Every structure is written in C-alpha cells, then in structure tokens.
Amino acid sequence: MQALEVEYASYNLGVFLCTTCVGIHRSMGTHISQTRHLRVDRWLDENQIIFMEQHGNEVSNAHYERYLPDCYRRPDGCAPAVLLEQFIRAKYEREEFLEPARQVGYMASTKSGHLMKRGRDAAKFEIRRFELSEATNTLSYYVKEGKHPKQTMSLQAMNVALVPEKVNHPNGMQITYVTHGTIRHIFVYHNDGQTTIDWYMAIRNAKLNYLRVAFPGHSAAELTADLTHDFHLEGWLHKIGPRAGDQYRRRWFTLDDRQLMYHDQPLDPVPKGVISIGEPPEWAVKEGVPPGSKDQGFSFTLKTPERTYLLSAQTAQERTNWMQAITEVLRTPPTPQQRALAGSLHRKQSSGRRILR
C-alpha cells in the first residue's frame, strides 16, 4: 500500500489505514477498532498520539500476526474484497493469529461442510457437501448424503481463484482441476465470507503440507509461491478456426498461469480448448494478423510450434492488455510442474503439449 493512500488511523490498535480498510474497521464496531482521520479530525487526546507514535503498523503487525500461518494469503492492494475483509476480521475481531487454536477452520487435516455449487447442465447453484482430506490429498463433493462422491479432485493439480464478479456473488470461487487429462472448473460460493475464505485457506494449507513432505529442503516462501493464484487476465476475445472457411467466433478466454483457455461462456465447466504456453522463439505474440489472413477489429497473433492463433479484442486497450499478459508469461521459463501439467493434458484439449513436454 502506498503512503499517499493512508488517510486514517485506528488509535486503539495503533495502525494507519487506507480508505478501503477504514470502512472494514468501522464495520467491526468501536469495541474492536476506533478510527479517526489523520488531518480532518482533531487529535486532542495526547495519549492517543503517544500510542500511535509508539506503535504503528510494523509493531502492531508483529503482535496481531504473531501466529499467521504460512498457508494464509496475506491480501495486497489488488485482493478481492472478501479476502481483505476476512483477513482484517481474522486479525483484529477474531484474533485468529494470536492463538493457533482459533485457526481450526482452515488448519485441520480434514474439513467438511456445505457450499453452493453451480450445476454442470442446469445454470443454477445448489447446496452440496464438500470434504477435504489431507491424508488422501483430495477434495470431494457429494450430490446425495450417504452416497459416493460425485467427484474427487486431486489438490496438487488444482487452483482456486476468488472470482466474485464472474460468479455474480461477493464470495464466489472458481476451482480448476485436472481429471483424466482434461481441465475442468466448478463454481462455488457461501453466503458467509468467513466460510468461503476458510475453505480457500484450508485447500492452501493441505497443498502446503503435501509439498513440505515432497520437498523437505525448500523454504516456506518457495512452497507457498504457487499454492493458489489469481488469473493473469480474463475476458471476451474473438477467435478464428484453422480452416479456410472458418469465421471469427466470440469466446471467453482465461489466462490461468501458463494455460490460455477458451470457452463458449464464462461459467462453462470444461474449456473448448487449452493453449499451454511455451517459450520463445517458437512462441511469440504480435499485433495484427499475417498477410492474406482474415482480419477483424483489434487483432493480434499468437504463434505456436503447431498453429498460429488469430485473435481479436474489442478495443485497442484490451488488445494491449492481452498482449502484455501473454508476453509476461512467455518471458518466464516454465517450471517442472507446469511442464508436467501441459504434458498430462489430452492432445484434443491442449495445443501446446509438444513444446512443454
């Protein structure tokens, strides 16, 4: 957070706040946090001024984050609202990081509960029971109580992203996993933000504990770097097929790590295709389309060893955003885990399998 954004202080907690965080602090009530504007309000109580001088964010964090777990994602300025709010409430209202026993919602080796899940065929959310098991390294969900799970997903081939706008719910999550060589998505939410974030952190914790056993020589910072990740970019693009008579068609694209996925609709459970992005010089992105190719709108080209993709954005700025996001991925060499994921996908779904194998 930049210093210019800081306009408030919580004078009983000893922390300085931005305009976003102060709203959450005020919603917790004055019995938790008592706030005041740094310039507009009058600071008449000298004890409050002395308290702020003696504390500040660094000193306060050392106290209130004493037992912050390695798996817990500390929100930055771009974090979804539900993550920021629940971090602040966990820190000051519930004081979860002062007492590890209060972290049972996400630090236990098993977790069971209910989430609202979007149906694969019916475009509605229905309540489903989910079970997380660290012992089997899986997340399962059930359609009917007492029956076998409808789906069991490996945690190590899974990403969880907070996507409130996409799910049209402030606590929406997208769980992406791989089964039988195919990438799939499920979309879930819970009306209680704390429950949503508890599930999010529980999955991160189970993944981290698995990695600690698999890679005992690695630091916590190395292992937590990619427990979960937000998407680089999502949105509508037009894409043309490889045949001469094909036309541009509107597709929903998601750049998830090194997987550029495209779908008919944003909440489709299975991508129509996945482009596993490799490395230059075989891979490249450039503005426009090759001479003689069909052009449309604000076009750009993604060149791969097997095929050249012609894509079109709705505005020049959107084209720039996509080209910059893909270029950033191209500049970063794929990790062994990313190569393994690309190699595990069925050829009909992954167009970049050969280069990442």
C-alpha positions in Angstrom: 0.0 0.0 0.0 1.4 3.4 -0.9 1.9 6.0 1.8 -0.3 8.5 -0.1 -3.3 6.2 0.4 -3.0 6.3 4.2 -5.6 8.8 5.5 -6.9 7.3 8.7 -5.7 5.6 11.9 -7.1 3.2 14.4 -6.0 4.8 17.6 -6.7 1.9 19.9 -5.0 -0.6 17.6 -2.1 1.6 16.7 -2.3 1.2 12.9 -2.6 3.6 9.9 -5.3 2.8 7.4 -6.3 3.5 3.8 -9.8 4.5 2.8 -10.8 0.9 2.0 -9.5 -0.7 5.2 -11.1 2.0 7.4 -14.5 1.0 6.1 -13.9 -2.5 7.3 -12.6 -1.4 10.6 -15.7 0.8 11.2 -18.0 -2.1 10.3 -16.4 -4.2 13.1 -17.6 -1.6 15.7 -15.8 0.7 18.0 -15.4 -2.0 20.6 -12.8 -3.5 18.1 -11.4 -0.5 16.3 -11.7 3.2 16.9 -10.8 5.3 13.8 -10.0 8.9 13.1 -9.0 10.8 10.0 -5.3 12.0 10.2 -6.0 15.6 9.0 -9.7 16.3 9.1 -10.4 15.1 12.7 -9.0 16.9 15.7 -6.5 14.9 17.8 -7.0 16.4 21.3 -6.1 13.4 23.4 -2.3 13.4 23.8 -2.3 9.7 25.0 -3.8 8.7 21.6 -1.0 10.5 19.8 1.7 8.9 22.0 0.1 5.5 21.5 0.3 5.9 17.7 3.9 7.1 17.9 4.8 4.0 20.0 3.1 1.5 17.7 2.4 1.9 14.0 1.7 -0.9 11.5 5.0 -2.7 11.9 4.8 -3.0 15.7 1.1 -3.8 15.5 1.6 -6.5 12.9 4.3 -8.2 14.9 1.7 -8.6 17.7 -1.5 -9.3 15.8 0.1 -11.6 13.2 2.2 -13.5 15.7 1.0 -16.9 14.5 0.0 -16.0 11.0 0.2 -19.4 9.2 2.4 -19.9 6.2 -0.6 -21.0 4.1 -2.6 -17.9 4.8 -2.7 -15.5 1.8 -2.0 -12.0 3.1 -4.0 -9.6 0.9 -2.4 -6.9 -1.2 -3.9 -3.8 -2.8 -5.4 -5.9 -5.6 -7.0 -8.6 -3.5 -10.7 -9.4 -3.8 -12.9 -7.6 -1.2 -13.9 -10.8 0.6 -10.2 -11.8 1.2 -9.3 -8.3 2.5 -12.3 -8.1 4.8 -11.9 -11.6 6.3 -8.1 -11.0 6.8 -8.9 -7.9 8.8 -11.7 -9.6 10.8 -9.5 -12.6 11.5 -6.7 -10.4 12.6 -8.5 -8.0 14.9 -12.1 -9.2 15.5 -11.5 -12.9 15.9 -7.8 -12.6 16.8 -7.0 -15.9 15.0 -3.3 -15.1 14.6 -2.8 -14.6 18.3 -4.0 -18.2 19.1 -3.5 -21.1 16.8 -6.4 -23.0 18.3 -8.7 -20.4 16.7 -7.5 -21.5 13.2 -9.2 -24.8 13.2 -11.4 -23.7 10.3 -8.5 -24.0 7.9 -5.6 -25.7 9.7 -7.1 -29.1 10.4 -6.2 -32.1 8.3 -9.8 -32.6 7.3 -12.7 -30.3 6.6 -16.3 -31.0 5.8 -19.1 -28.6 5.1 -21.6 -27.3 2.5 -21.1 -24.8 -0.3 -23.4 -23.7 -3.1 -22.2 -25.2 -6.3 -23.3 -24.4 -9.9 -24.7 -27.3 -11.7 -22.9 -28.6 -14.8 -26.0 -28.6 -17.0 -28.5 -26.5 -15.1 -27.4 -22.9 -14.7 -28.3 -22.7 -11.0 -26.5 -23.1 -7.8 -27.5 -25.9 -5.4 -26.2 -26.9 -2.0 -23.5 -29.6 -2.0 -21.4 -31.2 0.7 -17.7 -30.9 0.3 -14.9 -32.9 2.1 -11.2 -32.1 2.2 -8.7 -34.8 3.2 -5.1 -34.1 3.7 -4.4 -37.8 4.0 -5.7 -38.6 0.5 -4.7 -35.1 -0.9 -8.2 -34.7 -2.3 -11.3 -32.5 -2.3 -14.6 -34.3 -3.0 -18.2 -33.2 -3.3 -21.4 -35.1 -2.9 -24.8 -34.8 -4.5 -26.6 -37.0 -2.1 -25.8 -37.7 1.6 -24.5 -41.2 2.3 -23.6 -41.9 -1.4 -20.2 -42.0 -3.1 -18.7 -38.6 -4.0 -19.8 -37.2 -7.4 -16.3 -36.0 -8.0 -12.9 -36.4 -6.2 -10.3 -33.9 -7.2 -6.5 -34.0 -6.6 -5.3 -31.0 -4.7 -1.9 -30.9 -6.4 -3.5 -30.4 -9.9 -5.9 -27.8 -8.5 -6.1 -24.0 -8.5 -8.7 -21.9 -6.5 -9.4 -18.4 -7.6 -11.7 -15.8 -5.9 -14.0 -14.6 -8.8 -16.9 -12.6 -7.3 -17.8 -10.8 -10.5 -17.7 -13.9 -12.6 -19.9 -15.9 -10.2 -22.1 -12.8 -9.5 -21.6 -13.3 -5.8 -19.2 -11.5 -3.5 -17.9 -14.8 -2.1 -17.6 -16.6 -5.4 -14.7 -19.1 -6.1 -13.6 -21.0 -9.2 -12.0 -24.4 -8.6 -10.0 -25.6 -11.6 -8.7 -29.1 -11.6 -7.4 -31.9 -13.9 -9.1 -35.2 -14.3 -8.3 -37.9 -16.9 -6.2 -35.4 -18.8 -8.9 -32.8 -19.0 -9.1 -29.4 -17.3 -12.4 -28.8 -15.6 -14.0 -26.0 -13.5 -16.5 -25.9 -10.7 -18.0 -22.6 -9.3 -19.0 -22.3 -5.7 -19.8 -19.7 -3.0 -21.1 -19.4 0.5 -23.2 -16.6 1.8 -20.8 -16.2 4.8 -17.5 -14.7 3.7 -15.6 -16.3 6.6 -16.7 -19.8 5.5 -15.6 -19.1 1.9 -12.1 -17.9 3.0 -11.8 -20.8 5.5 -12.2 -23.2 2.5 -9.8 -21.2 0.4 -7.1 -21.3 3.1 -7.8 -25.0 4.0 -7.0 -26.0 0.5 -3.9 -23.9 0.5 -2.9 -25.5 3.9 -3.4 -29.1 2.7 -1.4 -28.4 -0.5 1.4 -26.8 1.5 1.7 -29.7 3.9 1.9 -32.1 0.9 4.7 -30.0 -0.6 6.6 -29.9 2.7 6.8 -33.7 2.7 7.6 -33.9 -1.0 10.3 -31.1 -1.0 11.8 -31.1 2.6 14.7 -28.8 1.5 12.5 -26.0 0.3 11.6 -22.9 2.3 8.1 -21.9 3.2 8.4 -18.9 0.8 9.3 -21.2 -2.1 6.5 -23.7 -1.4 3.8 -21.1 -0.9 4.6 -19.1 -4.0 2.0 -21.0 -6.2 -0.4 -22.7 -3.8 -3.2 -20.8 -5.5 -3.0 -17.9 -8.0 -5.3 -15.3 -9.5 -5.8 -15.3 -13.2 -3.5 -13.1 -15.2 -6.4 -12.0 -17.3 -10.0 -12.9 -18.4 -12.4 -11.6 -20.9 -14.0 -11.9 -24.3 -12.0 -12.3 -27.5 -12.9 -13.3 -31.0 -11.0 -16.3 -32.3 -11.0 -17.8 -35.8 -10.6 -21.6 -36.6 -7.8 -23.1 -38.6 -9.8 -23.9 -41.7 -10.1 -21.6 -44.7 -13.8 -21.1 -44.4 -13.9 -20.5 -40.6 -15.2 -17.3 -39.2 -14.3 -15.3 -36.1 -16.3 -16.5 -33.1 -16.7 -14.9 -29.7 -15.0 -16.9 -26.9 -14.4 -16.3 -23.2 -10.6 -16.5 -22.6 -8.9 -17.1 -19.3 -5.1 -16.9 -18.9 -4.5 -19.1 -15.9 -0.8 -19.5 -15.1 0.5 -20.9 -18.4 -2.8 -22.2 -19.6 -4.7 -20.0 -22.1 -8.2 -21.5 -22.0 -11.2 -20.5 -24.2 -14.9 -21.2 -23.5 -18.2 -20.6 -25.1 -19.4 -18.9 -21.8 -17.6 -17.6 -18.7 -19.1 -20.3 -16.4 -18.6 -23.3 -18.7 -17.4 -26.4 -16.7 -14.9 -27.5 -19.5 -12.8 -25.3 -21.8 -13.3 -25.8 -25.5 -9.5 -25.7 -25.8 -6.4 -25.1 -23.8 -3.2 -23.5 -25.2 -0.3 -24.5 -22.9 2.1 -21.5 -23.5 5.8 -22.4 -24.1 8.9 -20.3 -24.6 10.4 -18.1 -27.3 11.4 -18.2 -30.1 9.0 -20.9 -31.1 6.3 -19.0 -29.3 5.5 -15.3 -30.0 2.7 -12.8 -29.8 2.5 -9.8 -32.2 0.0 -7.2 -33.2 -2.1 -7.8 -36.3 -2.5 -10.9 -38.4 -0.3 -12.4 -41.2 -0.7 -11.0 -44.7 -3.6 -12.6 -46.5 -5.4 -13.7 -43.3 -8.8 -12.6 -42.2 -8.7 -9.6 -40.0 -11.2 -8.3 -37.5 -11.2 -5.4 -35.1 -8.2 -5.0 -32.9 -6.4 -8.2 -33.9 -3.2 -9.9 -32.7 -1.5 -13.2 -33.4 -0.2 -15.9 -31.1 2.4 -18.1 -32.9 3.0 -21.6 -31.5 5.0 -24.5 -33.0 1.8 -26.3 -34.1 -0.5 -23.5 -35.1 -0.9 -19.7 -35.4 -3.9 -18.3 -33.5 -5.6 -15.2 -34.9 -7.4 -13.3 -32.1 -9.3 -10.1 -31.9 -10.1 -7.8 -29.0 -13.0 -5.3 -28.7 -10.7 -2.3 -28.0 -7.1 -1.3 -28.5 -6.6 -1.2 -24.8 -7.9 -4.7 -24.4 -5.6 -5.9 -27.1 -2.7 -4.3 -25.3 -3.7 -5.9 -22.0 -3.8 -9.4 -23.6 -0.5 -9.0 -25.4 1.2 -7.7 -22.3 -0.1 -10.6 -20.2 0.9 -13.3 -22.7 4.3 -11.6 -23.2 4.9 -11.7 -19.4 4.2 -15.4 -19.4 6.5 -16.0 -22.4 9.3 -14.2 -20.5 9.1 -16.6 -17.6 10.5 -20.1 -18.2 8.1 -22.9 -17.3 8.6 -24.8 -14.1 8.8 -28.6 -14.0 5.3 -28.7 -12.5 4.0 -26.5 -15.4 5.7 -28.8 -17.9 4.2 -31.8 -16.3 0.7 -30.3 -16.3 0.9 -29.5 -20.0 2.1 -33.0 -20.8 -0.7 -34.6 -18.8 -3.5 -32.9 -20.9 -5.2 -34.7 -23.7 -4.0 -33.5 -27.1 -7.5 -32.5 -28.1 -7.6 -30.1 -25.2 -4.0 -28.8 -25.2 -2.4 -27.2 -28.2 1.0 -26.6 -26.7 1.7 -30.1 -25.3 4.7 -30.9 -27.5 6.7 -27.8 -26.7 6.3 -28.2 -22.9 6.8 -31.9 -22.7 
